[in-house]
Amino acid sequence: MTESNPQLRALHWTDLPSAVREAEDLLASGYMQMGNWTLGQACFHLRVVQDCAIDGYPWYFALFAPLRPIVRRTLLPRVLAGNSPRGIPTTSIYVPGNDLDDSVEVAAFAESTARLLNHSGPYHPHPGFGRLDREMCEKIYTRHAAHHLRFLCPKT
C-alpha cells in the first residue's frame, strides 16, 4: 500500500465485461497499489464472491437471512450508487492469500464473469440482498468490481 488516505479512481461501468477489461488493462500496463490488495488479490476476491451466485453460499450465510430486508434497504442503494463502505471485514473464504499471481487471477476473474453472464438458471439468494434477477446481479457485481479495482491505478 502506498498511501494511508489515497485519492481513489472513480470507476463507473455499465457492465461486468468492462470490469474484466479494466483488470486486463491493469495487468498489461502495470499498476500502483493504493489499497491493501494487489490486482491478483482483488480479482480472486471478485471471482469467489460472484461464483457463489451460481455455486451457492456457505450454509451459515443463511443465518443472516432475517437481516436481508434491512441490508437491502440500507446497503444496496449505496452499492448501486458506487458508494460502497470501505474497510468492512469480509468472511475468511473471500480473503485472498498473499502469494497470488496477477495474470492467473485476472484470467480466472474473466472466466468467472463469462460463466456468470452465460448462466441460464436462477441465482442463489445473495446473503445480504436476497433473490436477484440477472440485471440486478450484474449491476451489483459490476459495482463491486469498481469498488475494488479503484484502489489500483495504471502506471501508464
Backbone as a ProteinNet text record, in pm:
[ID]
protein_1_A
[PRIMARY]
MTESNPQLRALHWTDLPSAVREAEDLLASGYMQMGNWTLGQACFHLRVVQDCAIDGYPWYFALFAPLRPIVRRTLLPRVLAGNSPRGIPTTSIYVPGNDLDDSVEVAAFAESTARLLNHSGPYHPHPGFGRLDREMCEKIYTRHAAHHLRFLCPKT
[TERTIARY]
85.8	0	90	51.5	138.1	96.5	-31.1	-77.6	-180.1	-192	-292	-429	-434.8	-561.5	-552.6	-549.2	-524.7	-645.4	-618.2	-723.3	-754.6	-872.2	-907.8	-970.6	-958.8	-1018.8	-1170.2	-1239.5	-1384.3	-1409.5	-1458.9	-1485.1	-1635.3	-1689.5	-1833.9	-1856.2	-1883.6	-1910.7	-2057.6	-2104.6	-2243.4	-2255.4	-2141.5	-2147.5	-2021.5	-2034.2	-1924.9	-1807.5	-1829.1	-1713.6	-1621.2	-1674.2	-1588.6	-1492.9	-1538	-1450.7	-1339.9	-1374	-1272.4	-1169.3	-1215.8	-1121.6	-1030.7	-1085.1	-1003.4	-896.1	-932.8	-834.9	-726.5	-766.2	-669.3	-579.2	-635.2	-555.4	-455.4	-498.9	-407.9	-294.2	-326.1	-223.7	-122.8	-171.4	-84	1.5	-55.8	14.8	101.5	69.3	126	39.4	55.5	-32.8	36.1	-16.8	23.8	-86.9	-47	-140.8	-170	-296.5	-337.2	-412.7	-429.2	-501.9	-425	-494.5	-430.9	-406.6	-479.1	-472.7	-407.2	-336.8	-281.6	-394.4	-363.2	-460.1	-505.2	-410.8	-446.2	-537.1	-508.3	-591.8	-732	-741.4	-873	-952.3	-887.4	-957.3	-998.4	-914.7	-953.4	-1081.3	-1082	-1198.2	-1322.6	-1311.3	-1425.9	-1478.6	-1387.7	-1426.2	-1498.9	-1442.1	-1505.5	-1639.1	-1651.9	-1780.2	-1885.6	-1853.9	-1956.1	-1981	-1884.5	-1907.9	-2016.8	-2030.7	-2133.5	-2274.5	-2293.4	-2426.1	-2473.3	-2378.8	-2411.1	-2392.4	-2281.6	-2245.7	-2311.8	-2361	-2421.8	-2326.1	-2384	-2309.1	-2294.2	-2196	-2184.8	-2315.5	-2347.7	-2475	-2495.9	-2388.5	-2403.3	-2441.5	-2429.6	-2475.1	-2626.4	-2697.5	-2843.7	-2884.9	-2795.7	-2827.2	-2855.7	-2804.3	-2823.3	-2947.6	-3021.6	-3139.7	-3240.2	-3264.4	-3360.4	-3318.3	-3189.4	-3140.5	-3149.1	-3182.7	-3183.1	-3267.6	-3388.9	-3467	-3397	-3330.1	-3259	-3137.3	-3060.4	-2939.7	-2977.2	-3082.7	-3126.1	-3169.2	-3234.7	-3284.3	-3171.9	-3072.2	-2968.4	-2841.2	-2792	-2663.4	-2676.2	-2780.5	-2793.1	-2792.3	-2864.7	-2857.3	-2716.2	-2640.3	-2501.4	-2416	-2431.4	-2354.4	-2386.5	-2514.6	-2554.7	-2512.3	-2497.9	-2453.6	-2301.3	-2230.8	-2085.1	-2023.7	-2096	-2050.9	-2041.5	-1982.5	-1968.7	-1881.8	-1917.7	-1834.6	-1695.2	-1596.5	-1458.1	-1420.9	-1335.4	-1276.5	-1364.3	-1474.6	-1559.4	-1494.5	-1467.6	-1406.3	-1500	-1441.1	-1519.5	-1488.5	-1573.2	-1551.5	-1425.7	-1362.5	-1231	-1230.7	-1342	-1342.1	-1323.9	-1348.6	-1334.6	-1204.5	-1123.6	-998	-888.2	-823.1	-719.2	-590	-514.1	-381.4	-283.8	-163.6	-61.1	25.6	10.2	100.6	31.5	-65.1	-140.8	-71	-83.4	-26.1	-130.6	-96.2	-191.2	-250.4	-165.6	-215.1	-310.5	-281.8	-369.3	-504.7	-502.6	-627.9	-710.7	-645.7	-720.5	-791.2	-721	-782.4	-897.9	-880	-986.4	-1107.8	-1084.1	-1194	-1269.2	-1195.4	-1258.4	-1344.4	-1292.5	-1368.4	-1492.7	-1478.4	-1590.7	-1699.3	-1657	-1752.5	-1827.5	-1756.4	-1822	-1921.6	-1883.1	-1971.6	-2097	-2078.2	-2191.4	-2287.5	-2233.2	-2316.8	-2383.7	-2325.4	-2383.4	-2473.3	-2482.6	-2564.7	-2711.9	-2781.5	-2921.9	-3020.6	-2973.6	-3064	-3075.5	-3147.3	-3160.2	-3030.4	-3015.4	-2900.7	-2940.3	-2842.3	-2866.6	-2891.7	-2975.9	-3002.1	-2873.8	-2853.2	-2738.3	-2754.3	-2646.4	-2658.2	-2715.9	-2686.1	-2734.9	-2856.2	-2869.4	-2972.3	-3084.7	-3070.7	-3175.1	-3172.8	-3289.7	-3300.4	-3277.7	-3196.8	-3163.9	-3192	-3248.3	-3262.7	-3128.3	-3121.1	-2995.7	-2941.9	-3028.1	-2984.7	-2928.6	-2997.4	-2951.2	-2823.2	-2815.4	-2694.6	-2573.4	-2586.4	-2474.5	-2441.6	-2543.1	-2517.4	-2438	-2479.2	-2411.6	-2266.8	-2243.9	-2106.5	-2021.5	-2083.2	-2010	-1966.1	-2055.6	-2021.8	-1918.9	-1931.6	-1835.8	-1695.4	-1687.3	-1557.6	-1501	-1585.3	-1538.8	-1486.5	-1555	-1512	-1369	-1338.5	-1205.8	-1099	-1132.2	-1030.6	-993.9	-1074.4	-1041.2	-917.6	-878.9	-760.1	-631.1	-642.9	-527.6	-524.5	-413.9	-401.1	-302.4	-340.5	-248.8	-120.8	-10.3	119	136.4	71.8	89.3	-34.8
-117.2	0	123	221.3	337.5	455.8	470.1	585	539.7	614.4	579.6	636.5	744.9	805.1	846.7	746.7	777.9	839.1	911.1	959.3	844.1	788	670.4	709.5	619.9	643.8	629.6	704.6	690.5	601.7	482.6	387.3	365.5	388.3	374.7	296.6	169.2	86	49.5	14.5	-29.1	-180.2	-248.8	-394.7	-457.5	-583.4	-656.4	-682.8	-707.6	-722.6	-600.1	-482.5	-363.2	-374.8	-436	-457.4	-555.9	-658.7	-755.1	-685	-602.3	-528.5	-438.1	-375.4	-290.6	-373.3	-490.4	-577.6	-619.5	-653.1	-690.9	-573.2	-453.7	-333.7	-305.6	-321.7	-302	-403.4	-526.1	-629.6	-591.7	-541.9	-506.4	-383.5	-283.8	-157	-156.6	-244.4	-233	-136.3	-134.3	-52.1	-11.1	93.7	136.8	93.2	31.8	-19.9	88.1	130.1	235.6	180.2	50	-14.1	-134	-224.9	-340.7	-457.5	-463.8	-580.7	-550.5	-652.1	-647.9	-673.8	-663.6	-695.6	-841.1	-930.5	-1072.1	-1097	-1031	-1047.7	-992.1	-876.4	-817.6	-908.3	-959.7	-1046.6	-1178.7	-1232.7	-1353	-1326.2	-1217.8	-1181.7	-1164.2	-1090.3	-1067.8	-1199.4	-1287.4	-1417	-1503.4	-1521.2	-1612.8	-1558.3	-1426.8	-1368.3	-1394.1	-1365.7	-1382.3	-1528.8	-1617	-1759.6	-1815.8	-1760.2	-1808.5	-1786.8	-1691.1	-1668.6	-1792.1	-1866	-1987.7	-2112	-2118.5	-2239.4	-2249.8	-2138.9	-2137.2	-2082.3	-2034.7	-1975.2	-2076.9	-2060.1	-2150	-2150.2	-2263.7	-2280.4	-2174.8	-2135.8	-2044	-1901.9	-1870.9	-1739.7	-1725.1	-1838.7	-1835.1	-1782.6	-1786.1	-1734.3	-1584.5	-1517.2	-1372.9	-1335.8	-1436	-1410.2	-1315.1	-1323.4	-1229.2	-1082.1	-1057.6	-919.9	-866	-951.4	-909.5	-786.1	-776.4	-655.5	-526.6	-531.7	-413.3	-384.3	-488.2	-471.2	-424	-482.7	-442.9	-296.2	-252.4	-114.6	-14.1	-53.6	42.1	33.3	-86.8	-101.7	-105.8	-169.9	-184.5	-50.8	50.9	179.9	238	219.6	268.7	193.2	61.3	-20.2	22.1	34.9	69.8	210.5	298.3	435.7	446.4	334.8	337.9	393.3	384.8	438.7	328	215.2	103.6	143.8	98.4	129.4	68.6	137.1	89.3	28.1	-74	-130.6	-226.4	-271.1	-368.4	-505.7	-573.4	-706.4	-804	-896.7	-998.6	-1134.1	-1230.1	-1364.2	-1424.6	-1514.6	-1566	-1634.1	-1690.9	-1758.3	-1660.7	-1534.1	-1432.3	-1353.2	-1381.8	-1309.2	-1380.3	-1309.7	-1372.1	-1394.5	-1492.4	-1514.8	-1410.4	-1415.7	-1317.1	-1359.4	-1482.5	-1535.7	-1558.3	-1475.5	-1495.3	-1430.4	-1494.2	-1444.4	-1358.2	-1234	-1141.9	-1199.2	-1252.7	-1299	-1417.4	-1506.7	-1622	-1575.3	-1482.3	-1436.6	-1348.3	-1269.2	-1190.4	-1285.3	-1388.4	-1486.5	-1559.6	-1595	-1664	-1572.9	-1444.3	-1347.8	-1336.6	-1334.3	-1327.5	-1451.7	-1569.2	-1693.8	-1694.8	-1651.3	-1645.9	-1551.9	-1439	-1341.5	-1398.4	-1464	-1526.2	-1631.8	-1710.2	-1813.5	-1751	-1644.3	-1576.4	-1521.8	-1457.6	-1394.8	-1496.6	-1615.2	-1720.1	-1815.9	-1797.9	-1885.3	-1865.1	-1973.9	-1962.2	-1990.4	-2042.1	-2074.2	-1960.7	-1986	-1882.9	-1870.7	-1759.3	-1737.8	-1773.2	-1816.7	-1839.9	-1705.2	-1702.5	-1575.2	-1515.7	-1389.2	-1317.1	-1309.3	-1327.6	-1325.8	-1196.3	-1084.9	-957.5	-903.5	-937	-873.9	-967.9	-1096.7	-1192.6	-1230.9	-1267.8	-1310.1	-1191	-1215.6	-1110.7	-1161	-1075	-1111.8	-1088.2	-1130.5	-1121.8	-978.9	-883.3	-744	-689.8	-714.5	-664.3	-734.4	-862.8	-938.1	-878.3	-852.1	-794.5	-654.1	-574.9	-440.1	-445.8	-532.9	-542.8	-585.8	-688.9	-736.3	-637.6	-561.5	-456.5	-347.6	-304.6	-202.5	-255.4	-383.9	-445.8	-444	-476.3	-473.2	-331.7	-233.3	-93.8	-53.4	-97.7	-65.6	-114.3	-236.2	-292.1	-247.2	-238.2	-201.2	-53.5	27.8	170.8	193.8	94	104.1	75.8	45.1	15.3	115.8	187.2	292.3	248.6	261.4	223.5	306.1	241.9	312.3	397.2	360.3	437.1	513.6
0	0	0	-79.3	-93.6	-8.9	21.8	99.2	201.6	311	411.4	377.5	301.5	261.6	114.7	23.7	-116.8	-186.3	-294.5	-383.6	-478.9	-466.7	-544.8	-677.7	-773.5	-904.6	-896.4	-978.1	-992.2	-1113.6	-1090.3	-1197.9	-1208.2	-1325.9	-1348.1	-1477.2	-1463.9	-1580.8	-1583.2	-1700.9	-1714.4	-1725	-1737.5	-1746.3	-1687.8	-1653	-1589.9	-1684.2	-1813.5	-1902.7	-1902.5	-1876.4	-1866.3	-1748.4	-1641.1	-1525.1	-1559.4	-1634.7	-1678.4	-1766.5	-1859.9	-1946.3	-1863.2	-1760.2	-1672.5	-1602.6	-1553.1	-1487.4	-1587.2	-1708.8	-1812.1	-1848.3	-1854.8	-1883.5	-1771.3	-1647.1	-1533.3	-1537.3	-1574.6	-1586.2	-1694.3	-1806.9	-1919.2	-1890.5	-1824.1	-1802.7	-1677.8	-1584.9	-1451.7	-1372.9	-1243.1	-1160.4	-1031.5	-974.1	-840.3	-745.4	-637.1	-538.2	-435	-427.5	-334.4	-214	-209.9	-100.7	-50.3	11.4	74.2	-20	-131	-217.7	-351.3	-403	-538.1	-638.1	-765	-869.5	-857.7	-836.6	-822.5	-703.6	-593.2	-474.5	-496.9	-560.3	-589.2	-683	-786.7	-881.8	-818.2	-730.5	-655.7	-577.5	-502.3	-420.4	-507.2	-615.9	-704	-759.5	-797.1	-854.1	-752.5	-634.5	-539	-489.8	-481.6	-441	-548.2	-674.3	-777.8	-812	-792.3	-817.4	-726.6	-608.4	-514.8	-567.7	-656.4	-713.8	-791	-848.7	-923.8	-837.1	-764.9	-690.7	-554	-502.7	-370.2	-266.2	-159.3	-49	62.7	148.9	264.2	344.5	402.2	473.3	581	647.2	760.1	716.9	588.5	540.8	554.7	553.6	568.5	705.8	801.9	935.3	932.2	831	819.6	738.6	690.2	606.9	672	803.1	862.7	849.7	828.6	815.9	672.9	577.6	436.8	409.3	462.5	431.9	476.5	589.5	639.9	552.7	523.5	442.2	302	247.4	112.5	109.9	214.4	220.8	249.2	327.4	367.4	283.9	258.7	190.4	38	-12.8	-158.2	-232.4	-186.2	-257.6	-261.4	-155	-153.2	-253.4	-257	-351.5	-494.8	-525.6	-662.2	-701.8	-604.3	-631.5	-640.3	-620.2	-623.8	-497.6	-388.7	-260.7	-155.6	-194.1	-100.5	17	136	252.9	237.7	289.2	284.6	418.1	411.8	532.2	609.8	551.6	621.1	607.1	717.9	708.7	636.9	563.9	495.6	556.5	531.3	583.3	520.8	591.9	551.8	415.5	372.4	241.7	126.5	150.8	46.4	57.3	156.7	176.1	97.4	6	-76	1.5	-45.7	9.5	-40.8	10.2	-26	-143.8	-190.5	-292.5	-427.3	-459.8	-583.2	-702.5	-816.9	-941.5	-1012.6	-1041.4	-1104.5	-1233.1	-1321.1	-1451.1	-1435.9	-1344.8	-1320.6	-1267.6	-1174.9	-1112.7	-1205.6	-1289.9	-1388.7	-1485.6	-1531.7	-1622.2	-1553.4	-1427.5	-1353.5	-1333.8	-1309.9	-1297.5	-1430.2	-1541.1	-1673.5	-1698.9	-1665	-1682.6	-1594.2	-1471.4	-1378.2	-1429.4	-1483.4	-1536	-1655.5	-1746.6	-1862.1	-1814.8	-1717.3	-1662.2	-1601.2	-1524.9	-1461.7	-1567.3	-1669	-1771.1	-1863.4	-1875.6	-1960.1	-1882.2	-1753.5	-1668.7	-1702.8	-1729.4	-1770.7	-1658.1	-1548.5	-1438.4	-1339.3	-1231	-1126.9	-1047	-982.9	-894.8	-751.6	-674.7	-532.4	-465.5	-363.1	-294.4	-236.2	-260.9	-206.6	-54.6	21.4	167.6	224	160.4	211.6	139.7	10.7	-71.1	-113.5	-85.9	-121	-267.8	-319.9	-460.3	-552.7	-655.7	-752.4	-892.9	-976	-1116.4	-1186.3	-1310.5	-1387.1	-1393	-1421.6	-1434.9	-1302.9	-1193.5	-1064	-1020.3	-1046.5	-1011.8	-1083.3	-1213.4	-1288.1	-1238.4	-1206.4	-1153.9	-1024.2	-934.2	-804.3	-822.3	-904.3	-922	-1001.8	-1090.2	-1161.7	-1064.4	-977	-876.9	-777.2	-743.1	-651.7	-712.7	-841.7	-910.3	-913.3	-940.4	-941.8	-804.4	-700.4	-563.7	-539.5	-579.1	-551	-650.4	-777.1	-876.6	-870.4	-806.4	-793.9	-707.1	-628.9	-544.4	-622	-751.4	-836.6	-950.6	-964.1	-1066.4	-1173.5	-1301.3	-1409	-1404	-1438.8	-1440.1	-1564.6	-1673.8	-1798.3	-1834.2
[MASK]
++++++++++++++++++++++++++++++++++++++++++++++++++++++++++++++++++++++++++++++++++++++++++++++++++++++++++++++++++++++++++++++++++++++++++++++++++++++++++++

